[in-house]
Amino acid sequence: MYDVLIIGAGPAGSSLARLIGDKYKVLLIDKRDLANENPHNLAGKCCGGLLAPDAQKMIAKLGLGIPKDILVNPQLFAVRTIDLTNNLERLYQRFYLNMDREKFDRWLVSILPKKVDKKFNSVFKGFVEIPGGYEIRYIHNGQEISAKTKAIIGADGAFSKLRRFLNQDINSPEKYIAIQEWYECPHHVPYFTAIFDEEISDFYSWIIPKENYLLLGSALKPKEKAREKYELLKTKLTQRGFNFDNKIRTEGAYLYRPKKVSQFYAGRDSIALVGEAAGGISPSSAEGISYALKSSAYLAQSLEEGIDGFLDRYKLKVKGIKLNLLLKNLKSPAMYNPLLRQLAMKSGLQSIDRAE
């Protein structure tokens, strides 16, 4: 019998396991092989790999320091904003840590307490309630295994299987599909580029440089010709001078966009959700790591007094996350309404001029 079983070893699941692993008997499962490093993994996490200021603040609060080998060139201090709808472009000062996302996840796993039982190459299948807790089933290296636990934590990201089992799909955040491709890029690109175009998506697209590569990604409605719109995006950007000839790989993942505070769902009984599985992701920027770290810290604090009643304590603590989501939704119209965005960009407010 485990005390806590965590599904997903991303930032939310690994951070929680680290914070509670010395007090509780913890089982952590993940479908990836995070124990054996594979620098040429073609099935990596579909993520831009930028650590935003809010996430940096949470790293500091957790008393952690990121090893330098996780960081990649270039480090980014500006966002190039391209509004294709209004044919406008501006440069804004922002501070991001550019990192290798897979190495970041492996590092978080590497600092777990030794007592944490880790099962990688494992896929969660389902659970049933039993006296004193739950029995879950998962596939590990092709073999079905069952485990008993007092509490289940879903840290399995957007389109969380555990969340769907809890019958919360009716009030789930709006779903997008993120498509991201890697291209060879021998030229120095010093910006994180954000692209807005209503013909492509009512969310946004991005270009991120990493060493000798360029990542082109877009958050698209999954049932509205997503692949065709991604190709149209490439065509439009090629006309503006970008080069997408030498493709290395393609990644894809579901992405949540909570537009109502009620779409953040903490869980029920002795089952809790953290990170994006709960709906913790910015509706304005799709940044999720800060919410993953924050929600897992709140849940760890809620478990300090024991498993009994932990979910009620957790629901009280995440009120701050819900308020943050509300504020981000209030901010969104200035970014995603074409007229308001045009007025803001034309004003030049807070923009910086590029020195010739």
The 8 nearest C-alpha neighbors of each residue, nearest first, counted from 0:
[[1, 147, 148, 2, 146, 149, 24, 3],
 [2, 0, 148, 24, 3, 25, 147, 149],
 [1, 3, 149, 24, 148, 23, 25, 150],
 [4, 2, 150, 25, 1, 151, 148, 149],
 [3, 5, 26, 151, 25, 27, 152, 148],
 [6, 4, 152, 27, 151, 153, 26, 12],
 [5, 7, 153, 28, 154, 155, 27, 152],
 [8, 6, 155, 29, 154, 12, 9, 28],
 [9, 7, 12, 13, 29, 28, 10, 27],
 [8, 10, 12, 11, 7, 13, 104, 154],
 [9, 11, 13, 14, 12, 291, 292, 104],
 [12, 10, 291, 14, 292, 295, 274, 9],
 [11, 13, 8, 154, 15, 7, 9, 14],
 [14, 12, 8, 16, 10, 15, 11, 9],
 [13, 15, 17, 11, 16, 12, 10, 18],
 [14, 16, 295, 18, 12, 17, 13, 299],
 [17, 15, 13, 20, 19, 14, 18, 12],
 [16, 18, 111, 14, 20, 15, 19, 112],
 [17, 19, 15, 16, 20, 299, 14, 296],
 [20, 18, 16, 22, 21, 17, 23, 299],
 [19, 21, 16, 17, 23, 22, 115, 112],
 [20, 22, 19, 23, 112, 114, 18, 17],
 [23, 21, 19, 20, 24, 303, 18, 25],
 [24, 22, 20, 25, 2, 21, 19, 3],
 [23, 25, 2, 1, 3, 20, 115, 26],
 [24, 26, 3, 115, 4, 23, 1, 116],
 [25, 27, 116, 4, 117, 5, 115, 3],
 [28, 26, 5, 117, 4, 118, 116, 6],
 [29, 27, 118, 6, 119, 7, 121, 117],
 [30, 28, 7, 119, 121, 31, 8, 120],
 [29, 31, 120, 121, 122, 119, 32, 28],
 [32, 30, 120, 29, 33, 119, 121, 8],
 [31, 33, 119, 120, 34, 35, 30, 29],
 [32, 34, 35, 31, 105, 119, 36, 108],
 [33, 35, 32, 36, 119, 105, 108, 109],
 [36, 34, 33, 32, 37, 105, 38, 31],
 [37, 35, 38, 34, 33, 105, 32, 102],
 [36, 38, 40, 39, 35, 32, 33, 41],
 [39, 37, 40, 36, 101, 102, 41, 35],
 [40, 38, 37, 41, 42, 36, 43, 101],
 [39, 41, 37, 42, 38, 43, 36, 101],
 [42, 40, 43, 39, 248, 250, 249, 38],
 [43, 41, 40, 44, 250, 45, 31, 249],
 [44, 42, 41, 40, 45, 101, 250, 100],
 [43, 45, 46, 42, 101, 100, 250, 252],
 [46, 44, 250, 251, 252, 43, 179, 47],
 [47, 45, 48, 44, 100, 179, 49, 43],
 [46, 48, 49, 207, 45, 214, 100, 216],
 [47, 49, 100, 46, 98, 99, 97, 50],
 [50, 48, 97, 96, 47, 95, 51, 98],
 [49, 51, 96, 95, 54, 55, 97, 48],
 [50, 52, 95, 54, 53, 49, 55, 96],
 [53, 51, 55, 54, 56, 95, 94, 50],
 [54, 52, 56, 55, 51, 289, 57, 50],
 [53, 55, 289, 57, 56, 51, 52, 50],
 [56, 54, 52, 58, 57, 53, 51, 59],
 [55, 57, 59, 53, 54, 58, 52, 60],
 [56, 58, 60, 54, 59, 55, 61, 289],
 [59, 57, 55, 61, 56, 60, 63, 54],
 [58, 60, 56, 62, 57, 61, 63, 55],
 [61, 59, 57, 62, 58, 56, 63, 55],
 [60, 62, 58, 59, 63, 57, 296, 292],
 [63, 61, 59, 60, 58, 64, 57, 56],
 [62, 64, 58, 61, 59, 65, 60, 57],
 [63, 65, 66, 62, 58, 59, 61, 67],
 [64, 66, 67, 63, 69, 70, 58, 103],
 [67, 65, 68, 69, 64, 70, 106, 103],
 [66, 68, 69, 70, 65, 71, 64, 98],
 [67, 69, 70, 66, 71, 102, 65, 99],
 [70, 68, 67, 99, 98, 102, 66, 103],
 [71, 69, 98, 67, 68, 97, 99, 72],
 [72, 70, 98, 97, 73, 209, 210, 99],
 [73, 71, 210, 74, 209, 97, 70, 208],
 [72, 74, 75, 71, 189, 209, 210, 97],
 [73, 75, 97, 72, 96, 76, 95, 71],
 [76, 74, 95, 77, 190, 73, 94, 189],
 [75, 77, 94, 93, 92, 95, 74, 78],
 [78, 76, 92, 93, 91, 190, 75, 79],
 [79, 77, 191, 91, 192, 190, 90, 80],
 [78, 80, 192, 90, 89, 190, 191, 193],
 [79, 81, 193, 89, 88, 192, 78, 194],
 [82, 80, 88, 194, 83, 87, 193, 195],
 [81, 83, 195, 87, 84, 86, 85, 194],
 [82, 84, 86, 196, 85, 195, 81, 87],
 [85, 83, 196, 82, 86, 197, 195, 337],
 [84, 86, 87, 83, 82, 341, 337, 196],
 [87, 85, 83, 82, 84, 88, 81, 341],
 [88, 86, 82, 85, 81, 83, 89, 344],
 [87, 89, 81, 80, 82, 86, 90, 79],
 [90, 88, 80, 79, 350, 91, 344, 81],
 [89, 91, 79, 350, 351, 78, 80, 77],
 [92, 90, 350, 78, 77, 351, 93, 79],
 [91, 93, 77, 76, 78, 90, 351, 94],
 [94, 92, 77, 76, 78, 91, 95, 75],
 [95, 93, 76, 75, 52, 77, 96, 51],
 [96, 94, 51, 75, 50, 49, 97, 76],
 [97, 95, 50, 49, 74, 98, 75, 51],
 [96, 98, 49, 74, 71, 70, 95, 48],
 [99, 97, 70, 71, 48, 69, 100, 49],
 [98, 100, 102, 69, 101, 48, 70, 103],
 [101, 99, 48, 103, 102, 98, 104, 46],
 [100, 102, 104, 103, 99, 105, 43, 44],
 [103, 101, 105, 99, 104, 100, 69, 106],
 [102, 104, 100, 106, 101, 105, 69, 99],
 [103, 105, 107, 101, 106, 102, 9, 100],
 [106, 104, 102, 108, 107, 103, 33, 109],
 [105, 107, 109, 103, 108, 104, 102, 110],
 [106, 108, 104, 105, 109, 110, 13, 103],
 [107, 109, 105, 106, 111, 110, 13, 104],
 [108, 110, 106, 107, 111, 105, 34, 112],
 [111, 109, 108, 107, 112, 106, 17, 113],
 [110, 112, 17, 108, 109, 113, 16, 115],
 [113, 111, 114, 20, 115, 17, 21, 110],
 [114, 112, 115, 111, 116, 20, 21, 110],
 [113, 115, 112, 116, 20, 21, 24, 25],
 [116, 114, 25, 113, 20, 112, 26, 117],
 [115, 117, 26, 25, 27, 114, 118, 113],
 [118, 116, 27, 26, 28, 115, 119, 29],
 [117, 119, 28, 27, 121, 29, 116, 120],
 [118, 120, 29, 121, 32, 28, 30, 31],
 [121, 119, 30, 31, 32, 139, 140, 29],
 [122, 120, 139, 30, 119, 138, 29, 28],
 [121, 123, 138, 30, 137, 124, 29, 139],
 [124, 122, 137, 125, 136, 138, 121, 6],
 [125, 123, 137, 136, 122, 138, 126, 135],
 [126, 124, 136, 135, 123, 127, 137, 161],
 [127, 125, 135, 134, 136, 133, 128, 124],
 [128, 126, 134, 133, 129, 135, 125, 136],
 [127, 129, 133, 132, 134, 126, 130, 131],
 [128, 130, 133, 132, 131, 127, 134, 147],
 [131, 129, 132, 128, 133, 149, 134, 127],
 [132, 130, 129, 149, 133, 148, 128, 147],
 [131, 133, 149, 129, 130, 148, 128, 150],
 [134, 132, 128, 129, 148, 127, 147, 149],
 [133, 135, 147, 127, 126, 146, 128, 148],
 [134, 136, 126, 146, 145, 125, 133, 147],
 [137, 135, 145, 124, 125, 144, 126, 123],
 [136, 138, 123, 124, 122, 144, 143, 121],
 [137, 139, 143, 122, 142, 121, 141, 144],
 [138, 140, 121, 142, 141, 120, 143, 137],
 [141, 139, 142, 120, 138, 121, 119, 143],
 [140, 142, 139, 138, 143, 121, 120, 122],
 [143, 141, 139, 138, 140, 144, 137, 121],
 [142, 144, 138, 137, 139, 141, 136, 145],
 [145, 143, 137, 136, 138, 142, 146, 139],
 [144, 146, 136, 135, 137, 134, 143, 147],
 [147, 145, 135, 134, 148, 136, 144, 0],
 [148, 146, 134, 0, 133, 1, 135, 145],
 [149, 147, 1, 0, 2, 133, 150, 132],
 [148, 150, 132, 2, 3, 133, 131, 1],
 [151, 149, 3, 269, 148, 270, 2, 4],
 [152, 150, 270, 4, 3, 5, 271, 269],
 [153, 151, 5, 271, 272, 270, 4, 6],
 [152, 154, 272, 6, 155, 161, 5, 271],
 [153, 155, 7, 12, 273, 6, 156, 276],
 [156, 154, 7, 159, 153, 6, 276, 157],
 [155, 157, 276, 275, 159, 154, 158, 274],
 [156, 158, 159, 276, 275, 254, 255, 253],
 [157, 159, 160, 156, 253, 276, 255, 163],
 [160, 158, 162, 157, 155, 276, 161, 156],
 [159, 161, 163, 162, 158, 164, 155, 123],
 [160, 162, 164, 159, 163, 153, 165, 155],
 [163, 161, 165, 159, 164, 160, 167, 276],
 [164, 162, 160, 165, 166, 161, 168, 167],
 [163, 165, 161, 162, 166, 160, 167, 125],
 [164, 166, 162, 163, 167, 161, 266, 267],
 [167, 165, 163, 164, 168, 162, 169, 161],
 [166, 168, 169, 165, 170, 163, 162, 171],
 [167, 169, 171, 170, 163, 166, 162, 165],
 [170, 168, 167, 171, 166, 172, 163, 262],
 [171, 169, 168, 262, 167, 172, 261, 264],
 [172, 170, 168, 262, 169, 167, 173, 278],
 [173, 171, 257, 256, 262, 255, 174, 278],
 [172, 174, 256, 255, 257, 171, 175, 258],
 [175, 173, 255, 254, 172, 256, 253, 176],
 [176, 174, 220, 254, 219, 221, 253, 218],
 [175, 177, 253, 219, 221, 254, 218, 252],
 [176, 178, 218, 252, 251, 217, 253, 219],
 [179, 177, 251, 216, 217, 250, 176, 218],
 [178, 180, 216, 250, 215, 249, 251, 177],
 [179, 181, 249, 215, 214, 248, 250, 216],
 [182, 180, 214, 247, 248, 213, 246, 212],
 [183, 181, 246, 213, 245, 212, 247, 243],
 [182, 184, 212, 245, 211, 213, 246, 185],
 [183, 185, 212, 211, 186, 213, 182, 187],
 [184, 186, 211, 183, 187, 212, 210, 213],
 [187, 185, 184, 188, 211, 212, 183, 213],
 [186, 188, 189, 185, 184, 208, 211, 73],
 [187, 189, 190, 208, 186, 73, 213, 207],
 [190, 188, 187, 75, 73, 191, 208, 74],
 [191, 189, 77, 78, 192, 188, 75, 79],
 [190, 192, 78, 207, 206, 79, 77, 193],
 [191, 193, 79, 206, 205, 78, 80, 190],
 [194, 192, 205, 80, 204, 81, 79, 191],
 [195, 193, 81, 204, 205, 203, 82, 80],
 [196, 194, 82, 203, 83, 81, 204, 197],
 [195, 197, 84, 83, 198, 199, 200, 82],
 [196, 198, 200, 199, 201, 84, 195, 337],
 [199, 197, 196, 200, 84, 228, 201, 232],
 [200, 198, 197, 228, 196, 232, 229, 201],
 [201, 199, 197, 202, 219, 198, 196, 203],
 [200, 202, 197, 203, 335, 199, 196, 219],
 [203, 201, 200, 218, 335, 219, 204, 195],
 [202, 204, 195, 194, 218, 217, 200, 201],
 [205, 203, 217, 194, 216, 193, 218, 195],
 [206, 204, 193, 216, 192, 194, 215, 217],
 [205, 207, 215, 192, 214, 191, 216, 193],
 [206, 208, 214, 191, 213, 205, 192, 209],
 [209, 207, 213, 212, 188, 214, 210, 206],
 [210, 208, 212, 72, 211, 213, 71, 207],
 [209, 211, 72, 212, 71, 208, 73, 213],
 [212, 210, 184, 185, 209, 183, 213, 208],
 [213, 211, 183, 184, 209, 182, 210, 208],
 [212, 214, 208, 182, 181, 207, 184, 209],
 [215, 213, 181, 207, 206, 180, 208, 216],
 [216, 214, 206, 180, 179, 205, 213, 181],
 [217, 215, 179, 205, 178, 204, 214, 180],
 [216, 218, 204, 178, 177, 219, 205, 203],
 [219, 217, 177, 176, 175, 203, 204, 202],
 [220, 218, 175, 176, 200, 225, 221, 217],
 [219, 221, 175, 223, 222, 225, 176, 200],
 [220, 222, 176, 225, 175, 223, 219, 224],
 [223, 221, 220, 224, 225, 219, 175, 176],
 [222, 224, 225, 220, 221, 219, 228, 226],
 [225, 223, 227, 226, 222, 228, 221, 220],
 [224, 226, 228, 223, 227, 219, 221, 229],
 [225, 227, 229, 228, 224, 230, 178, 219],
 [228, 226, 230, 224, 229, 225, 231, 232],
 [227, 229, 231, 225, 230, 199, 226, 232],
 [228, 230, 232, 226, 231, 227, 225, 233],
 [229, 231, 233, 227, 232, 228, 234, 226],
 [232, 230, 228, 234, 229, 233, 227, 235],
 [233, 231, 229, 235, 230, 234, 228, 236],
 [232, 234, 230, 236, 231, 235, 237, 229],
 [235, 233, 231, 237, 232, 236, 230, 238],
 [236, 234, 232, 238, 237, 233, 231, 239],
 [235, 237, 239, 233, 238, 234, 241, 232],
 [238, 236, 241, 234, 240, 239, 235, 242],
 [237, 239, 235, 236, 240, 234, 241, 233],
 [240, 238, 236, 237, 241, 235, 234, 242],
 [239, 241, 237, 238, 242, 236, 235, 243],
 [242, 240, 237, 236, 239, 243, 238, 233],
 [241, 243, 244, 237, 240, 184, 236, 245],
 [244, 242, 245, 182, 241, 246, 237, 233],
 [245, 243, 242, 246, 182, 183, 184, 241],
 [246, 244, 182, 183, 243, 247, 184, 242],
 [245, 247, 182, 181, 248, 244, 183, 243],
 [248, 246, 181, 182, 245, 183, 249, 180],
 [247, 249, 181, 180, 246, 250, 41, 182],
 [248, 250, 180, 179, 181, 251, 247, 178],
 [251, 249, 179, 45, 178, 180, 248, 252],
 [250, 252, 178, 177, 45, 179, 249, 176],
 [253, 251, 177, 176, 45, 254, 178, 250],
 [252, 254, 176, 175, 157, 177, 158, 174],
 [253, 255, 175, 157, 176, 174, 177, 252],
 [254, 256, 174, 157, 172, 173, 175, 257],
 [255, 257, 282, 173, 172, 258, 174, 254],
 [258, 256, 172, 259, 282, 262, 173, 278],
 [257, 259, 256, 328, 282, 172, 260, 173],
 [260, 258, 261, 262, 257, 325, 172, 263],
 [259, 261, 262, 321, 263, 325, 324, 258],
 [260, 262, 259, 263, 264, 170, 321, 257],
 [263, 261, 260, 172, 259, 171, 170, 264],
 [262, 264, 278, 261, 277, 260, 265, 279],
 [263, 265, 277, 266, 262, 278, 272, 261],
 [266, 264, 272, 271, 277, 314, 263, 273],
 [267, 265, 271, 270, 272, 264, 268, 310],
 [266, 268, 270, 269, 271, 265, 310, 165],
 [267, 269, 270, 310, 266, 271, 308, 150],
 [270, 268, 150, 267, 271, 151, 310, 149],
 [269, 271, 151, 267, 266, 268, 152, 150],
 [272, 270, 266, 152, 265, 153, 267, 151],
 [271, 273, 153, 277, 265, 266, 152, 276],
 [274, 272, 277, 154, 294, 276, 295, 153],
 [275, 273, 291, 279, 276, 11, 290, 277],
 [274, 276, 279, 278, 156, 277, 157, 280],
 [277, 275, 156, 157, 159, 278, 274, 273],
 [276, 278, 272, 264, 273, 275, 263, 279],
 [279, 277, 263, 275, 276, 280, 257, 262],
 [280, 278, 275, 274, 290, 277, 287, 263],
 [279, 281, 287, 275, 286, 285, 278, 290],
 [280, 282, 285, 286, 283, 284, 287, 324],
 [283, 281, 256, 257, 285, 284, 328, 327],
 [282, 284, 331, 281, 327, 285, 328, 330],
 [283, 285, 286, 281, 282, 203, 280, 202],
 [286, 284, 281, 280, 282, 283, 287, 256],
 [287, 285, 281, 284, 280, 288, 289, 51],
 [286, 288, 280, 290, 289, 285, 291, 281],
 [287, 289, 291, 290, 54, 292, 286, 10],
 [290, 288, 54, 292, 291, 287, 53, 293],
 [291, 289, 293, 279, 287, 288, 292, 274],
 [292, 290, 274, 11, 288, 289, 294, 293],
 [293, 291, 289, 295, 11, 290, 294, 296],
 [292, 294, 290, 296, 295, 291, 289, 297],
 [295, 293, 297, 296, 291, 273, 292, 290],
 [294, 296, 15, 298, 292, 297, 11, 293],
 [297, 295, 299, 293, 294, 298, 292, 300],
 [298, 296, 294, 300, 295, 299, 316, 301],
 [297, 299, 301, 295, 300, 296, 313, 294],
 [300, 298, 296, 302, 301, 297, 295, 19],
 [299, 301, 297, 303, 298, 302, 296, 313],
 [300, 302, 298, 309, 313, 299, 312, 303],
 [303, 301, 305, 299, 304, 300, 309, 306],
 [302, 304, 300, 305, 301, 299, 306, 19],
 [305, 303, 302, 301, 306, 309, 300, 307],
 [306, 304, 302, 303, 307, 309, 308, 301],
 [305, 307, 309, 302, 308, 304, 150, 149],
 [306, 308, 309, 305, 304, 269, 310, 302],
 [307, 309, 310, 311, 306, 312, 305, 269],
 [308, 310, 312, 301, 306, 302, 311, 307],
 [311, 309, 313, 312, 308, 314, 269, 271],
 [312, 310, 314, 313, 309, 308, 315, 301],
 [311, 313, 309, 315, 310, 301, 314, 316],
 [312, 314, 310, 316, 301, 315, 311, 298],
 [315, 313, 311, 317, 316, 312, 310, 265],
 [316, 314, 312, 313, 317, 318, 311, 319],
 [315, 317, 313, 318, 314, 297, 312, 319],
 [318, 316, 320, 319, 314, 315, 313, 321],
 [319, 317, 321, 320, 316, 315, 322, 314],
 [318, 320, 322, 317, 321, 323, 316, 315],
 [321, 319, 323, 317, 318, 322, 324, 290],
 [320, 322, 318, 324, 323, 319, 260, 325],
 [323, 321, 325, 319, 324, 320, 318, 326],
 [322, 324, 320, 326, 321, 325, 327, 319],
 [325, 323, 327, 321, 322, 326, 328, 320],
 [324, 326, 322, 328, 323, 327, 260, 321],
 [327, 325, 329, 323, 328, 324, 330, 322],
 [328, 326, 330, 324, 329, 325, 283, 323],
 [327, 329, 331, 325, 330, 326, 282, 324],
 [328, 330, 326, 327, 331, 325, 332, 333],
 [331, 329, 327, 328, 332, 333, 326, 283],
 [330, 332, 328, 334, 283, 333, 329, 335],
 [333, 331, 335, 336, 334, 330, 329, 339],
 [332, 334, 339, 331, 340, 335, 336, 330],
 [335, 333, 331, 332, 340, 336, 330, 339],
 [334, 336, 332, 333, 331, 337, 340, 201],
 [335, 337, 332, 339, 338, 340, 333, 334],
 [338, 336, 340, 339, 341, 335, 84, 85],
 [339, 337, 341, 340, 336, 342, 85, 333],
 [340, 338, 342, 333, 341, 336, 337, 343],
 [341, 339, 343, 337, 334, 338, 342, 333],
 [342, 340, 338, 344, 339, 343, 345, 337],
 [341, 343, 339, 345, 340, 344, 346, 338],
 [342, 344, 340, 346, 341, 345, 339, 348],
 [345, 343, 341, 347, 346, 342, 340, 89],
 [344, 346, 342, 347, 343, 341, 87, 348],
 [347, 345, 343, 348, 344, 342, 341, 350],
 [346, 348, 350, 344, 345, 349, 343, 89],
 [347, 349, 346, 350, 343, 344, 345, 351],
 [350, 348, 347, 351, 91, 92, 90, 346],
 [351, 349, 91, 347, 348, 90, 89, 352],
 [352, 350, 90, 91, 353, 349, 92, 89],
 [353, 351, 354, 350, 90, 89, 91, 355],
 [352, 354, 355, 351, 90, 89, 350, 91],
 [353, 355, 352, 351, 90, 350, 77, 89],
 [354, 353, 352, 351, 90, 189, 89, 188]]
